Amino acid sequence: MTDKILHFSPRPEAERSVIRKHPEPRSCRHDVFHVDERHGEVVCGDCGEKLNPIWALLQVAQQESHYLRMHKRYTEEVKRLSERSRTKCQHCGHITRISDH
C-alpha cells in the first residue's frame, strides 16, 4: 500500500464522480534517483525515501521532453541567425553587414 491519500467525492447525478489525489507535503524535491534494477526499486538520492518507479520514470520522461524541446528551439534559432548576413543599423537605419567576430 502507498501512503498517498485518495479522496473519493460523489457528486449529484448531473455531475460525474471525481477522484482527487492529495499529495503529501514534502520538503525534498526527489530530483536524484538511485535505481536498483535487480529489485525494481527507486530511492531518492537526497532523502532516501523509496519512490514509485512509475512516478520516477514519468519525471525522467518529462525532463527529457523539456530538454528535447529546448534543444530544437536552440537549433532553429542558431540556424535562423546563421542565415542572416545583414541587419538594420540602430543608429542610421541603413542595412549593414553583420560582423563575423
C-alpha positions as a LaTeX table, in Angstrom:
\begin{tabular}{lrrr}
\hline
Residue & $x$ (\AA) & $y$ (\AA) & $z$ (\AA) \\
\hline
Met1 & 0.00 & 0.00 & 0.00 \\
Thr2 & 1.08 & 3.56 & $-0.52$ \\
Asp3 & 0.94 & 6.46 & 1.88 \\
Lys4 & $-0.86$ & 8.68 & $-0.62$ \\
Ile5 & $-4.44$ & 9.57 & 0.25 \\
Leu6 & $-7.12$ & 9.25 & $-2.39$ \\
His7 & $-10.32$ & 11.15 & $-1.75$ \\
Phe8 & $-13.48$ & 9.98 & $-3.49$ \\
Ser9 & $-16.11$ & 12.66 & $-3.68$ \\
Pro10 & $-19.53$ & 11.55 & $-5.05$ \\
Arg11 & $-21.44$ & 14.23 & $-6.94$ \\
Pro12 & $-25.12$ & 14.55 & $-7.88$ \\
Glu13 & $-26.19$ & 12.63 & $-10.98$ \\
Ala14 & $-25.76$ & 15.71 & $-13.18$ \\
Glu15 & $-22.04$ & 15.73 & $-12.42$ \\
Arg16 & $-19.53$ & 12.91 & $-12.59$ \\
Ser17 & $-17.76$ & 11.44 & $-9.62$ \\
Val18 & $-14.31$ & 12.85 & $-9.06$ \\
Ile19 & $-11.26$ & 11.17 & $-7.56$ \\
Arg20 & $-8.79$ & 13.64 & $-6.16$ \\
Lys21 & $-5.26$ & 12.86 & $-5.08$ \\
His22 & $-3.97$ & 14.92 & $-2.17$ \\
Pro23 & $-0.19$ & 14.98 & $-2.34$ \\
Glu24 & 1.62 & 14.84 & 0.95 \\
Pro25 & 3.64 & 17.91 & 1.79 \\
Arg26 & 7.35 & 17.23 & 1.49 \\
Ser27 & 10.48 & 19.27 & 1.63 \\
Cys28 & 12.57 & 17.09 & $-0.70$ \\
Arg29 & 12.07 & 17.52 & $-4.45$ \\
His30 & 13.28 & 13.97 & $-5.22$ \\
Asp31 & 15.48 & 15.16 & $-8.09$ \\
Val32 & 18.13 & 12.42 & $-7.81$ \\
Phe33 & 17.19 & 8.78 & $-8.34$ \\
His34 & 19.07 & 5.69 & $-7.26$ \\
Val35 & 17.75 & 2.75 & $-9.26$ \\
Asp36 & 18.05 & $-0.84$ & $-8.10$ \\
Glu37 & 17.44 & $-2.74$ & $-11.35$ \\
Arg38 & 17.65 & $-6.12$ & $-9.67$ \\
His39 & 14.81 & $-5.41$ & $-7.24$ \\
Gly40 & 12.92 & $-2.88$ & $-9.39$ \\
Glu41 & 13.15 & $-0.15$ & $-6.77$ \\
Val42 & 13.89 & 3.57 & $-6.93$ \\
Val43 & 15.14 & 5.55 & $-3.95$ \\
Cys44 & 15.61 & 9.31 & $-3.69$ \\
Gly45 & 19.32 & 10.08 & $-3.73$ \\
Asp46 & 18.84 & 13.09 & $-1.45$ \\
Cys47 & 16.47 & 11.97 & 1.32 \\
Gly48 & 16.49 & 8.17 & 0.89 \\
Glu49 & 12.71 & 7.86 & 0.52 \\
Lys50 & 11.52 & 4.87 & $-1.52$ \\
Leu51 & 9.77 & 6.19 & $-4.65$ \\
Asn52 & 7.21 & 4.80 & $-7.03$ \\
Pro53 & 9.21 & 3.61 & $-10.08$ \\
Ile54 & 6.43 & 4.72 & $-12.48$ \\
Trp55 & 6.45 & 8.22 & $-10.97$ \\
Ala56 & 10.24 & 8.37 & $-11.29$ \\
Leu57 & 10.04 & 7.21 & $-14.92$ \\
Leu58 & 7.47 & 9.92 & $-15.68$ \\
Gln59 & 9.74 & 12.56 & $-14.11$ \\
Val60 & 12.64 & 11.46 & $-16.30$ \\
Ala61 & 10.42 & 11.38 & $-19.43$ \\
Gln62 & 9.06 & 14.88 & $-18.74$ \\
Gln63 & 12.55 & 16.26 & $-18.19$ \\
Glu64 & 13.82 & 14.63 & $-21.38$ \\
Ser65 & 10.88 & 16.05 & $-23.36$ \\
His66 & 11.66 & 19.50 & $-21.96$ \\
Tyr67 & 15.33 & 19.20 & $-22.95$ \\
Leu68 & 14.42 & 17.99 & $-26.46$ \\
Arg69 & 12.04 & 20.94 & $-26.98$ \\
Met70 & 14.68 & 23.40 & $-25.76$ \\
His71 & 17.35 & 21.82 & $-27.98$ \\
Lys72 & 15.05 & 22.04 & $-31.01$ \\
Arg73 & 14.31 & 25.74 & $-30.31$ \\
Tyr74 & 18.01 & 26.45 & $-29.83$ \\
Thr75 & 18.95 & 24.66 & $-33.07$ \\
Glu76 & 16.27 & 26.54 & $-35.02$ \\
Glu77 & 17.42 & 29.89 & $-33.60$ \\
Val78 & 21.09 & 29.17 & $-34.41$ \\
Lys79 & 20.09 & 28.24 & $-37.96$ \\
Arg80 & 17.97 & 31.38 & $-38.33$ \\
Leu81 & 20.76 & 33.61 & $-37.05$ \\
Ser82 & 23.43 & 31.94 & $-39.19$ \\
Glu83 & 21.38 & 32.63 & $-42.32$ \\
Arg84 & 21.36 & 36.36 & $-41.60$ \\
Ser85 & 24.19 & 38.32 & $-43.14$ \\
Arg86 & 22.75 & 41.82 & $-42.88$ \\
Thr87 & 20.77 & 43.82 & $-40.35$ \\
Lys88 & 19.37 & 47.31 & $-39.95$ \\
Cys89 & 21.68 & 49.71 & $-38.12$ \\
Gln90 & 20.14 & 51.06 & $-34.92$ \\
His91 & 21.81 & 54.45 & $-35.40$ \\
Cys92 & 21.46 & 55.35 & $-39.08$ \\
Gly93 & 18.73 & 52.94 & $-40.24$ \\
His94 & 20.76 & 51.64 & $-43.19$ \\
Ile95 & 21.19 & 47.95 & $-43.92$ \\
Thr96 & 24.67 & 46.84 & $-42.91$ \\
Arg97 & 26.69 & 43.60 & $-42.87$ \\
Ile98 & 26.80 & 41.64 & $-39.62$ \\
Ser99 & 30.39 & 41.29 & $-38.48$ \\
Asp100 & 31.81 & 37.78 & $-38.27$ \\
His101 & 33.53 & 38.33 & $-34.90$ \\
\hline
\end{tabular}
